[in-house]
Structures are given as C-alpha cells and as structure tokens.
Amino acid sequence: MTSTAKALKLYYYPHSGPSRIALLTCRYLGLDVQVINVDLGKKEQLSEEFVKINPQHVVPTLDDNGFVLWESRTIAQYLVETYAPESSLYPKNDTKKRALVNQRLHFDCGTLHWKVRHCAHPLLFFGETVIPESAKQGIRDVCALMEVFLKNDEYFAGHEITLADISIYCTLSSIVHTGADIKPYPLLSAWYKKMEKLPGWAENEEGCKLYAQRMWDKMTEPY
Ligand SMILES: N[C@@H](CCC(=O)N[C@@H](CS)C(=O)NCC(=O)O)C(=O)O
C-alpha cells in the first residue's frame, strides 16, 4: 500500500466494481481524496495493517479522518450526505425519490452484482475456464429487467443521474468489458453510452480493462 496524506482516504482496487462505485462518487462530487491501492492479487487486504482498519478486509474502505466505513453504496450515500447534502445524486427532500434510489442500489448490490459474480467466481476462484451458460443467461435476464426499469425514465431513478446510475454502471461495465453484449437492450445501451460523461469515467474504464484481462487470462473461449 502506498500513500500521501489527505483527510479522505479510499482503500481501493481498480478491478473491483464496488471500489469504483466509491471512487466515481468522489469524482462526481469533486472531493479531494487520497486513493490507496490495496492489491487484492497480492492479498494485501489480509495484511495486519489493513485488517486493523477493516476486519472484514474488503475494498472499498473509506477513512474520513478516523471514521472508517465500508460497503461501497453506503460509502457513496455517506459522502453525499456529508459533503454535498443538496446534491441530486441522492435526493434529500423527496422521500419517494430517495426510496427509488435506495431500491436501485439494493438491486445493484443484491441482484446485478451477484449475477456478475456468478460469471466471474467460477473462473477466478474455482478453476473453471468457461463462463457457465446459466451465468450468461443470468446477465441476459438482468439486462432485460434493466431495460424495463428504463422504460419511463432516462436514468435508473428518474430524470437525473443519481447514485443508482453510478452504482449500476460500475457493476455492469465490468461484465460488458469482459464481453457481455448489451446491444439487444436499446434503452440500456443508450443509458450506458450517456454514462461516458461521468466524472471518473476513464478511471472506471481502466479498472474494467484490468478486470476483463483477469477474466480473459482464465478463459479458454471468448465470452
Ligand atoms: N458489498 C461490498 C463488497 C465488497 C467486496 O467483496 N470487495 C471485494 C473486492 S470486489 C474484496 O475486497 N475482497 C477481498 C476479500 O474479501 O478479502 C461492497 O459493495 O463494498
């Protein structure tokens, strides 16, 4: 781990979609953050130093002047509530709007992220060399569902970008870079293209490329 001092520290690994959710939220809000790389490939998360900070040893982990927090979407919510409470990223005054953002964040964490993991984990951790067809079907199913979510709204929780978009984008882009095709879903594809304007987009791309390469290194046939 390498570091230079700043109040806000983000323990981060670029391949990790959840890490990128926290980073892109910082970038969107223009926060001055010290990004500290924790190389999961080298198991740096298990170092005594990091486990002392986060006994669950996961990235992303935020350290805000001694206040330590993990879970990417919780970090994103905390950052908006603390540093930009008026931001439309996480609507404050309209409980219905905020509830919709929350629902989409839980959808990302509990559904989309798990579908992506179902593609990745057999290869990354269990010696498989081909993404199971059931996992690819899971991605198609969840894309079809997201197409429905976008039927009436330009973004995932209304007509403005919210944390839901950042979160879903960081998760989905990992598997798109690996080879999943979202062209059959026109609304999702159009939304995905719009996300190129996100602050920190290039950093997300960089991380996705590393993630995809790690997958391709294990794959004996294309996605
Ligand atoms: N739900 C968590 C997931 C965090 C997570 O599992 N991070 C992985 C990388 S994507 C990690 O740090 N794994 C290392 C470990 O469990 O030791 C979040 O959204 O932050």
The ligand as an ORCA input file, in Angstrom:
! r2SCAN-3c Opt
* xyz 0 1
  N     -20.734     -5.469     -0.862
  C     -19.390     -4.989     -0.765
  C     -18.458     -5.948     -1.480
  C     -17.002     -5.724     -1.100
  C     -16.113     -6.816     -1.646
  O     -16.480     -8.003     -1.612
  N     -14.950     -6.426     -2.126
  C     -14.034     -7.422     -2.684
  C     -13.459     -6.891     -3.983
  S     -14.740     -6.614     -5.172
  C     -12.872     -7.611     -1.717
  O     -12.361     -6.667     -1.185
  N     -12.464     -8.869     -1.484
  C     -11.339     -9.178     -0.646
  C     -11.655    -10.090      0.497
  O     -12.848    -10.430      0.716
  O     -10.717    -10.485      1.189
  C     -19.296     -3.577     -1.356
  O     -20.144     -3.239     -2.177
  O     -18.406     -2.821     -0.966
*
